Amino acid sequence: MPKLPILVLCSILCGCGQVQTAGGAGTDAGNAVTVVALRPDGTPAALARVEVRPADRTPASASEPPVWTGTTDTAGHVSFEPGPGSWSVLVRQGERAFRLDLVPGSRASDTLRTCAKVTGFLPSRSGGRLGFQGLGISVPIDPDGFFRAESLPSGALSWVARSGTDSVGGSIVLPPGATAVADTGPAAAVVDTLLDGPAPGSGLSPGGVPDTGTWSLAMSLRRSGSTDTAWFLAWDTAGSGIRVGALAGDTLVLWTDGNWRKIAGLPVAGPDLRVGVRVATGQLDVFLDGSRVIGLAGSTPSDRSGWGSFRLGPAGIAAIHWTSTRTGAVSDSWFDQSP
């Protein structure tokens, strides 16, 4: 891995306008990388912290230190002379940041934006770590596959999740302050890829959803209104399957085993909801915002091979933020591991 030699000049902090040189390969300012940091109001971001790492480096451990650090001057400028290759430059001030990938001789400016966070489920890499390329940031993935990373720069990021010698990677685009969630793995019905999913009402293949045994779904959604009927999940054919939804603002609606059930007095009026469904042989549980609100015994058959038309948000849903599925037994707490 290329490294930046020890800094020998501190001229930017002194306001002298000279390039901070790395030595070794000379001090030709034409090779310098210059970054200009601005606050949201367009004024220079003075004394912002600057961290430089190889752009293609993804940490495998909890964190990795930068190979060079500095601060911007009173005009929001910082310059340094790196070695060859592409370098990730992270500029941070308080709860705002931005990141750029630059090569020697580059000059760029950007505005500090509110940091973002990302949470989600990666059941195929449970117990491992999720690292972000060029940032030196790595977070644990718990035994259920849940992870959380905060204080990230918004914009495009690449990530790699590792468990043992296996790894899986992808990319995300984070708006400032947003939460984005992953759902990958062999037993997942993917609605989004760390940020955006298909439009509400999209038909999705159950994928690894089994015809027998226990299957669980957790999802976050936004209703289009608080008084109309909204369907969270519809996995049914004539005479078999399940539906879960809301009628008006306080009534949960279930259709299972050919029967309609309406449970009134539940807080389902809000536009943003977290919904969980656990289907097992002879048992159906429904969760709202992490709490189990329904437990029905004798409500599902042992063989679900006749169920079809697997759909999420087929009516009354403005957006599906994320979804995750699991096969086998999961604890009630799994449905509360969301933002």
C-alpha positions as CSV (number, residue, x, y, z in Angstrom):
1,M,0.0,0.0,0.0
2,P,1.5,3.4,-0.9
3,K,2.2,5.7,1.9
4,L,2.6,9.5,2.2
5,P,5.9,10.4,3.7
6,I,6.1,12.6,6.8
7,L,5.0,16.2,6.3
8,V,7.9,18.6,6.3
9,L,6.2,21.9,5.7
10,C,3.3,23.4,7.5
11,S,2.9,26.5,5.3
12,I,-0.9,26.3,4.8
13,L,-1.5,26.5,8.6
14,C,0.9,29.5,8.6
15,G,-1.1,31.1,5.8
16,C,2.0,31.4,3.5
17,G,0.2,29.9,0.4
18,Q,2.8,27.2,-0.2
19,V,2.1,23.6,-0.9
20,Q,2.5,21.1,1.9
21,T,5.1,18.8,0.5
22,A,5.6,15.1,1.2
23,G,9.3,15.1,0.3
24,G,11.0,12.1,-1.3
25,A,9.8,12.6,-4.8
26,G,10.4,16.4,-4.9
27,T,8.2,19.4,-4.3
28,D,6.8,20.1,-7.8
29,A,3.5,21.9,-7.0
30,G,2.1,20.5,-10.3
31,N,1.8,17.2,-8.5
32,A,-0.1,18.6,-5.6
33,V,-3.7,17.8,-4.7
34,T,-5.6,20.9,-3.7
35,V,-9.0,20.8,-2.0
36,V,-11.2,23.7,-1.1
37,A,-13.8,23.2,1.6
38,L,-16.9,25.3,1.9
39,R,-19.6,25.7,4.5
40,P,-23.3,25.4,3.4
41,D,-23.5,29.2,3.2
42,G,-20.6,29.3,0.8
43,T,-18.0,30.7,3.1
44,P,-14.6,29.0,3.6
45,A,-14.5,26.1,6.1
46,A,-11.4,27.0,8.0
47,L,-9.6,24.5,10.3
48,A,-11.6,21.5,9.0
49,R,-9.9,18.2,9.5
50,V,-8.5,16.4,6.4
51,E,-7.8,12.7,6.2
52,V,-6.1,11.0,3.2
53,R,-6.2,7.2,2.5
54,P,-5.7,5.0,-0.6
55,A,-9.0,5.2,-2.5
56,D,-9.3,1.5,-3.0
57,R,-8.5,0.5,0.6
58,T,-11.3,-1.1,2.6
59,P,-10.5,-1.7,6.3
60,A,-11.0,-5.3,7.6
61,S,-10.5,-4.3,11.3
62,A,-12.5,-1.9,13.5
63,S,-10.7,1.1,12.0
64,E,-7.6,2.1,10.2
65,P,-5.7,5.4,10.6
66,P,-5.2,7.7,7.6
67,V,-1.8,7.9,6.0
68,W,-1.9,11.7,6.1
69,T,-3.9,14.3,8.1
70,G,-4.1,18.0,8.0
71,T,-6.4,21.0,8.4
72,T,-7.7,23.6,6.0
73,D,-6.4,27.2,6.2
74,T,-8.4,30.3,6.7
75,A,-9.5,30.2,3.0
76,G,-10.7,26.6,3.3
77,H,-7.8,25.3,1.3
78,V,-5.5,22.4,1.9
79,S,-2.8,21.0,-0.5
80,F,-0.5,18.0,-0.3
81,E,1.7,16.0,-2.6
82,P,0.8,12.3,-2.6
83,G,2.3,9.4,-4.4
84,P,0.9,7.9,-7.6
85,G,-2.6,6.4,-7.7
86,S,-6.0,7.5,-6.5
87,W,-6.5,8.9,-3.0
88,S,-9.6,9.3,-0.9
89,V,-9.8,12.7,0.8
90,L,-12.2,13.0,3.7
91,V,-12.9,16.5,5.0
92,R,-14.9,16.8,8.2
93,Q,-16.0,19.6,10.5
94,G,-18.4,18.8,13.3
95,E,-21.3,16.9,12.0
96,R,-20.7,17.8,8.4
97,A,-18.3,16.2,5.9
98,F,-17.6,15.3,2.3
99,R,-15.3,12.8,0.5
100,L,-13.5,13.0,-2.8
101,D,-11.4,10.6,-4.8
102,L,-8.4,12.5,-6.4
103,V,-5.2,11.8,-8.2
104,P,-1.9,13.9,-8.1
105,G,-2.4,17.2,-9.9
106,S,-6.1,17.5,-9.0
107,R,-7.9,20.5,-7.7
108,A,-11.5,20.2,-6.4
109,S,-13.9,22.0,-4.1
110,D,-17.0,20.7,-2.3
111,T,-19.5,21.8,0.4
112,L,-19.6,20.2,3.8
113,R,-23.0,18.4,4.2
114,T,-24.8,16.8,7.1
115,C,-23.4,13.3,7.8
116,A,-25.4,10.2,6.9
117,K,-25.9,6.9,8.6
118,V,-26.6,3.5,7.1
119,T,-28.2,0.5,8.9
120,G,-29.4,-2.8,7.6
121,F,-29.3,-6.6,7.5
122,L,-26.7,-8.8,5.9
123,P,-27.6,-12.2,7.1
124,S,-25.1,-13.9,4.8
125,R,-22.3,-12.2,6.6
126,S,-23.6,-12.3,10.2
127,G,-20.8,-12.1,12.8
128,G,-18.5,-10.3,10.4
129,R,-17.7,-6.7,9.6
130,L,-18.8,-4.1,7.1
131,G,-16.1,-1.7,5.8
132,F,-16.3,1.4,3.7
133,Q,-13.8,1.9,0.9
134,G,-11.4,4.8,1.4
135,L,-12.8,5.8,4.8
136,G,-11.0,3.7,7.3
137,I,-14.4,2.9,8.9
138,S,-15.6,-0.7,9.7
139,V,-18.5,-1.7,11.8
140,P,-19.6,-5.1,13.3
141,I,-22.4,-7.2,11.8
142,D,-24.2,-8.9,14.7
143,P,-25.3,-12.6,14.8
144,D,-28.7,-11.6,13.3
145,G,-27.0,-9.9,10.4
146,F,-27.8,-6.3,11.6
147,F,-25.3,-3.5,11.3
148,R,-25.2,0.3,11.9
149,A,-22.7,2.9,10.7
150,E,-23.0,6.5,11.6
151,S,-21.3,9.8,10.8
152,L,-20.6,8.9,7.2
153,P,-20.0,11.4,4.4
154,S,-23.0,11.6,2.1
155,G,-22.7,10.7,-1.6
156,A,-21.4,7.6,-3.3
157,L,-19.7,5.0,-1.1
158,S,-18.5,1.5,-1.8
159,W,-18.6,-1.2,0.9
160,V,-17.3,-4.7,1.6
161,A,-18.8,-7.1,4.2
162,R,-16.5,-9.9,5.4
163,S,-17.2,-13.0,7.5
164,G,-14.2,-15.3,7.8
165,T,-12.7,-15.6,4.3
166,D,-15.9,-14.8,2.5
167,S,-16.8,-11.3,1.4
168,V,-19.6,-9.5,-0.5
169,G,-19.6,-5.9,-1.7
170,G,-21.7,-3.2,-3.3
171,S,-22.2,0.6,-3.5
172,I,-24.6,3.1,-2.1
173,V,-25.5,6.7,-2.6
174,L,-26.4,8.4,0.7
175,P,-28.3,11.7,0.8
176,P,-27.3,14.0,3.7
177,G,-28.7,12.7,7.0
178,A,-30.5,9.7,5.4
179,T,-30.7,6.2,6.6
180,A,-30.3,3.5,4.0
181,V,-30.6,-0.2,4.5
182,A,-29.2,-3.3,2.9
183,D,-30.9,-6.6,2.5
184,T,-28.8,-9.3,0.8
185,G,-28.2,-13.0,1.3
186,P,-29.5,-16.3,0.0
187,A,-32.8,-16.2,1.8
188,A,-33.7,-12.6,1.1
189,A,-36.5,-11.0,-1.0
190,V,-34.6,-7.8,-2.0
191,V,-36.7,-4.7,-2.1
192,D,-33.8,-2.2,-2.1
193,T,-30.0,-2.2,-2.5
194,L,-29.0,-0.1,0.4
195,L,-31.2,2.8,-0.7
196,D,-33.9,2.6,-3.4
197,G,-36.3,-0.2,-4.2
198,P,-38.9,-1.0,-6.8
199,A,-42.1,1.1,-6.8
200,P,-44.9,0.1,-4.4
201,G,-47.0,-2.7,-5.8
202,S,-44.1,-4.4,-7.5
203,G,-44.4,-8.1,-7.7
204,L,-41.4,-9.8,-6.1
205,S,-40.2,-13.4,-6.3
206,P,-40.1,-15.0,-2.8
207,G,-36.7,-16.3,-3.8
208,G,-35.5,-18.3,-0.8
209,V,-38.8,-18.2,1.1
210,P,-39.6,-21.8,2.0
211,D,-42.8,-23.6,1.5
212,T,-42.6,-25.1,5.0
213,G,-41.0,-24.1,8.3
214,T,-40.7,-20.6,9.7
215,W,-40.3,-17.5,7.6
216,S,-40.1,-13.9,8.8
217,L,-40.3,-10.5,7.1
218,A,-39.4,-7.1,8.5
219,M,-40.0,-3.9,6.5
220,S,-40.1,-0.1,6.8
221,L,-42.7,1.8,4.7
222,R,-44.5,5.1,4.3
223,R,-48.2,5.2,3.9
224,S,-49.8,7.5,1.3
225,G,-52.4,8.5,3.8
226,S,-53.6,7.7,7.3
227,T,-57.3,7.1,6.6
228,D,-57.3,4.9,3.5
229,T,-56.7,1.1,3.5
230,A,-53.1,0.2,2.9
231,W,-51.7,-3.3,2.3
232,F,-48.2,-4.0,3.6
233,L,-47.9,-7.5,2.4
234,A,-50.1,-9.6,0.0
235,W,-48.9,-13.2,-0.5
236,D,-52.1,-15.1,-1.5
237,T,-54.1,-16.9,-4.1
238,A,-57.8,-17.7,-4.0
239,G,-58.6,-19.4,-0.7
240,S,-55.0,-19.5,0.7
241,G,-52.2,-17.2,1.8
242,I,-52.0,-14.1,4.0
243,R,-52.5,-10.4,3.7
244,V,-51.5,-7.8,6.3
245,G,-52.6,-4.1,6.1
246,A,-54.2,-1.2,7.9
247,L,-57.8,0.2,7.7
248,A,-58.0,3.9,8.6
249,G,-55.8,4.9,11.5
250,D,-56.3,2.4,14.2
251,T,-57.4,-1.0,12.7
252,L,-55.0,-3.8,11.6
253,V,-56.5,-5.9,8.9
254,L,-55.5,-9.6,8.4
255,W,-56.6,-12.2,5.8
256,T,-55.3,-15.6,6.6
257,D,-56.6,-19.2,6.2
258,G,-59.5,-17.8,4.1
259,N,-60.7,-15.6,7.0
260,W,-60.8,-11.8,7.5
261,R,-59.8,-10.4,10.9
262,K,-59.8,-6.8,12.0
263,I,-58.1,-5.7,15.2
264,A,-59.0,-2.2,16.2
265,G,-57.3,0.2,18.6
266,L,-53.7,-0.1,17.2
267,P,-51.5,3.0,16.4
268,V,-51.3,2.5,12.6
269,A,-52.2,6.1,11.6
270,G,-48.6,7.4,11.2
271,P,-47.2,7.6,7.7
272,D,-43.9,5.8,8.6
273,L,-44.3,2.3,10.0
274,R,-42.1,-0.7,10.8
275,V,-44.0,-3.9,10.1
276,G,-43.0,-7.4,10.9
277,V,-44.6,-10.8,10.0
278,R,-43.5,-14.2,11.2
279,V,-45.2,-17.2,9.5
280,A,-44.7,-20.7,11.0
281,T,-46.7,-23.9,10.8
282,G,-49.9,-23.1,12.7
283,Q,-48.7,-19.7,13.9
284,L,-48.9,-16.1,12.6
285,D,-47.3,-13.2,14.5
286,V,-47.5,-9.5,13.4
287,F,-45.3,-6.7,14.7
288,L,-45.7,-3.0,14.6
289,D,-42.7,-0.7,15.3
290,G,-40.9,-3.6,17.0
291,S,-43.7,-4.8,19.3
292,R,-45.7,-7.9,18.7
293,V,-49.3,-6.9,18.4
294,I,-50.9,-10.1,17.1
295,G,-50.3,-13.8,17.8
296,L,-52.7,-16.2,16.0
297,A,-52.4,-19.9,16.6
298,G,-53.7,-22.4,14.1
299,S,-53.7,-19.8,11.3
300,T,-51.3,-21.1,8.7
301,P,-51.0,-24.4,7.0
302,S,-47.9,-26.6,7.1
303,D,-47.5,-26.4,3.3
304,R,-47.4,-23.0,1.6
305,S,-46.5,-24.2,-1.9
306,G,-49.9,-23.0,-3.2
307,W,-49.4,-19.4,-2.1
308,G,-48.4,-17.0,-4.9
309,S,-48.4,-13.4,-6.1
310,F,-45.9,-12.3,-3.5
311,R,-46.3,-8.5,-3.3
312,L,-45.2,-5.7,-1.0
313,G,-47.2,-2.5,-0.7
314,P,-49.8,-3.4,-3.4
315,A,-52.1,-0.5,-2.3
316,G,-52.0,2.6,-0.2
317,I,-48.2,2.7,0.2
318,A,-46.2,5.7,-0.9
319,A,-42.7,4.2,-0.4
320,I,-41.0,1.0,0.8
321,H,-37.8,2.1,2.5
322,W,-36.4,-1.4,3.2
323,T,-37.2,-5.0,3.8
324,S,-35.4,-8.1,5.2
325,T,-36.4,-11.7,5.3
326,R,-35.1,-14.6,7.4
327,T,-35.8,-18.4,7.4
328,G,-35.8,-20.4,10.5
329,A,-36.5,-19.2,14.1
330,V,-35.9,-15.5,15.0
331,S,-36.5,-13.8,18.3
332,D,-39.0,-11.1,18.8
333,S,-36.1,-8.6,19.2
334,W,-35.1,-9.2,15.5
335,F,-38.2,-7.1,14.5
336,D,-36.9,-4.1,16.5
337,Q,-33.4,-4.0,15.0
338,S,-34.3,-1.2,12.6
339,P,-33.8,2.6,12.6
